[in-house]
Amino acid sequence: MPPINRPTRDPAPGPLANANPSEPSPDLVRIGRIAGIHGLRGALKCRPDNPESESFATLKTITIQTGGQSREYQLLTAAPAGRGMLKIELAGIADANAAEALKGGIVMVARASLPPTQPHEFYYFQAIGCEVFLTDQTRLGTIAEVFSNGAHDVMVVRGERREILIPVIEDIVKSLDLDSRRVVIESVPGLIEG
């Protein structure tokens, strides 16, 4: 039941008209970060929050937030660039100076543009805020973050006194009910002691 943050991404031309300097819409979901520029023609290095996701390739637009301003761009290309990075090209960003201005920006996408999940899949953002319980009904805390460590996904569960890292593997995660915002896990030696 691996979680995924499969933002969809697919090429299209030009910054869109609604370049709004206001706060991002709650309908936007973070999918990555602009790590730098790639070459002299305006390409960007993007570090996806989930490097294993293939859905970046289906997005038509992305929103980049920098300096408290959000702007939507049409995505021209997205290709692997090594070390978990993507090389992306945005319409209207045609030189290194324009690309440099986006460095450090947060990459977001509209929830509605995300592809549907397959059985036993979910987006990382969907798990944030779910309560986590042991099979004996002991409450551990709330999921604050989900990330991939390369081998599997990990839920960061914050309780009253501490933080617990829960690997998302079948032996541990027994149920994940996004509708009721509840996750049940099996405790294994060394997982929650401390």
C-alpha positions as CSV (number, residue, x, y, z in Angstrom):
1,M,0.0,0.0,0.0
2,P,2.7,2.5,-1.0
3,P,1.7,6.2,-0.8
4,I,2.4,8.3,-3.8
5,N,2.5,11.9,-4.5
6,R,2.0,11.4,-8.2
7,P,1.4,14.9,-9.5
8,T,0.6,14.8,-13.1
9,R,2.5,16.9,-15.5
10,D,2.4,17.3,-19.3
11,P,3.8,19.9,-21.7
12,A,2.0,23.0,-22.9
13,P,3.1,26.6,-23.8
14,G,3.3,29.9,-21.9
15,P,2.7,31.5,-18.5
16,L,-1.1,31.7,-18.0
17,A,-3.0,34.9,-17.5
18,N,-3.9,34.4,-13.9
19,A,-0.4,35.1,-12.4
20,N,-1.7,36.0,-9.0
21,P,0.7,37.4,-6.3
22,S,-1.7,36.3,-3.6
23,E,-1.5,33.2,-1.4
24,P,-1.8,29.8,-3.2
25,S,-5.3,28.3,-3.5
26,P,-6.1,25.6,-1.0
27,D,-6.9,23.5,-4.1
28,L,-3.2,23.5,-4.8
29,V,-0.9,20.6,-3.7
30,R,2.8,20.8,-3.3
31,I,4.7,18.4,-5.6
32,G,8.2,19.6,-5.5
33,R,10.7,22.4,-5.4
34,I,12.9,24.3,-7.9
35,A,16.4,23.4,-7.1
36,G,18.2,25.5,-9.7
37,I,18.7,26.3,-13.3
38,H,19.7,23.8,-16.0
39,G,21.7,25.4,-18.8
40,L,21.4,28.9,-20.3
41,R,18.0,28.6,-22.1
42,G,15.7,28.8,-19.1
43,A,15.4,25.2,-18.2
44,L,15.0,24.4,-14.5
45,K,16.0,21.6,-12.2
46,C,13.0,20.4,-10.2
47,R,13.3,18.1,-7.2
48,P,9.9,16.2,-7.0
49,D,8.7,15.4,-3.5
50,N,8.4,11.8,-4.7
51,P,11.2,11.1,-7.2
52,E,9.6,7.7,-8.1
53,S,6.4,9.3,-9.3
54,E,5.8,9.0,-13.0
55,S,2.8,11.3,-13.1
56,F,4.8,14.5,-13.4
57,A,4.8,13.6,-17.1
58,T,1.1,14.2,-17.5
59,L,0.7,17.7,-16.1
60,K,-0.2,20.6,-18.4
61,T,0.3,23.4,-15.9
62,I,2.1,23.9,-12.6
63,T,2.1,26.8,-10.1
64,I,5.3,28.1,-8.7
65,Q,5.3,30.1,-5.5
66,T,8.3,32.3,-4.8
67,G,8.6,35.2,-2.4
68,G,5.0,35.0,-1.3
69,Q,3.7,35.2,-4.9
70,S,2.2,32.4,-6.9
71,R,2.2,32.1,-10.7
72,E,0.8,29.4,-13.0
73,Y,2.9,28.3,-16.0
74,Q,2.3,25.9,-18.8
75,L,4.7,23.0,-18.8
76,L,6.6,22.3,-22.0
77,T,8.8,19.4,-21.0
78,A,9.7,17.3,-18.0
79,A,12.5,14.8,-18.3
80,P,14.8,12.9,-15.8
81,A,17.9,14.8,-15.0
82,G,19.7,12.4,-12.6
83,R,19.9,12.2,-8.8
84,G,16.1,12.3,-8.4
85,M,15.8,15.6,-10.3
86,L,13.8,16.6,-13.3
87,K,14.7,19.1,-16.0
88,I,11.6,21.1,-16.8
89,E,10.9,23.8,-19.3
90,L,8.2,26.4,-18.9
91,A,6.6,28.6,-21.5
92,G,7.8,32.2,-21.1
93,I,11.0,31.2,-19.3
94,A,13.6,31.4,-22.0
95,D,16.9,32.4,-20.4
96,A,19.0,31.8,-17.3
97,N,18.0,35.1,-15.7
98,A,14.3,34.3,-15.8
99,A,15.0,30.8,-14.6
100,E,17.2,32.1,-11.7
101,A,14.2,34.1,-10.4
102,L,12.3,30.9,-9.8
103,K,15.1,29.1,-7.9
104,G,13.9,27.9,-4.5
105,G,10.2,28.1,-5.6
106,I,7.6,25.6,-4.4
107,V,6.0,23.7,-7.3
108,M,2.3,23.0,-6.9
109,V,-0.5,21.6,-8.9
110,A,-4.3,21.7,-8.8
111,R,-5.8,18.7,-7.0
112,A,-8.3,18.3,-9.8
113,S,-5.5,17.7,-12.4
114,L,-4.0,14.8,-10.4
115,P,-4.8,11.4,-12.0
116,P,-6.9,9.0,-10.0
117,T,-5.1,6.6,-7.7
118,Q,-5.0,2.8,-8.3
119,P,-6.1,0.4,-5.5
120,H,-3.8,0.5,-2.5
121,E,-2.3,3.8,-3.6
122,F,-2.8,7.3,-2.2
123,Y,-1.2,10.7,-2.5
124,Y,1.1,11.8,0.3
125,F,-1.1,14.9,1.0
126,Q,-4.2,12.7,1.5
127,A,-2.6,11.0,4.6
128,I,-1.5,14.3,6.3
129,G,-3.7,14.7,9.4
130,C,-4.8,11.1,9.7
131,E,-4.8,9.7,13.2
132,V,-2.6,6.7,13.8
133,F,-3.5,3.9,16.2
134,L,-1.9,0.6,17.2
135,T,-4.0,-2.6,16.6
136,D,-4.9,-2.5,20.4
137,Q,-6.5,1.0,19.8
138,T,-3.6,3.0,21.5
139,R,-3.4,6.3,19.8
140,L,0.1,7.3,18.6
141,G,-0.5,10.7,17.0
142,T,-1.2,12.3,13.7
143,I,0.6,12.0,10.4
144,A,2.5,15.2,9.9
145,E,4.5,14.2,6.8
146,V,5.1,11.4,4.3
147,F,8.3,10.9,2.4
148,S,10.2,8.2,0.5
149,N,13.5,7.0,1.9
150,G,14.4,5.1,-1.3
151,A,13.4,1.7,0.0
152,H,9.8,2.5,0.9
153,D,7.6,5.4,2.1
154,V,7.7,6.6,5.6
155,M,4.9,8.3,7.7
156,V,6.1,10.9,10.2
157,V,3.7,10.6,13.2
158,R,3.7,13.3,15.8
159,G,2.2,12.5,19.2
160,E,2.1,14.5,22.4
161,R,5.6,13.7,23.5
162,R,7.5,12.5,20.4
163,E,7.8,11.8,16.8
164,I,7.7,8.3,15.3
165,L,8.8,7.2,11.8
166,I,6.5,4.5,10.5
167,P,7.6,2.6,7.4
168,V,4.6,2.0,5.0
169,I,5.0,-1.7,4.5
170,E,2.4,-4.5,4.6
171,D,3.8,-6.0,7.8
172,I,3.2,-2.8,9.7
173,V,0.4,-0.8,8.1
174,K,-2.7,-2.9,8.6
175,S,-5.4,-0.4,7.4
176,L,-5.5,3.0,6.0
177,D,-8.9,4.6,5.8
178,L,-8.7,8.0,4.2
179,D,-12.4,8.7,4.5
180,S,-12.4,8.2,8.3
181,R,-8.9,9.7,8.6
182,R,-7.6,6.7,10.5
183,V,-4.5,4.5,10.1
184,V,-4.0,1.3,12.1
185,I,-0.5,-0.2,12.5
186,E,1.1,-3.3,14.0
187,S,3.8,-2.5,16.5
188,V,7.0,-4.4,15.9
189,P,10.0,-4.4,18.3
190,G,12.0,-1.1,18.1
191,L,9.3,0.8,16.2
192,I,7.7,2.8,18.9
193,E,9.9,2.2,21.9
194,G,12.1,5.1,23.0
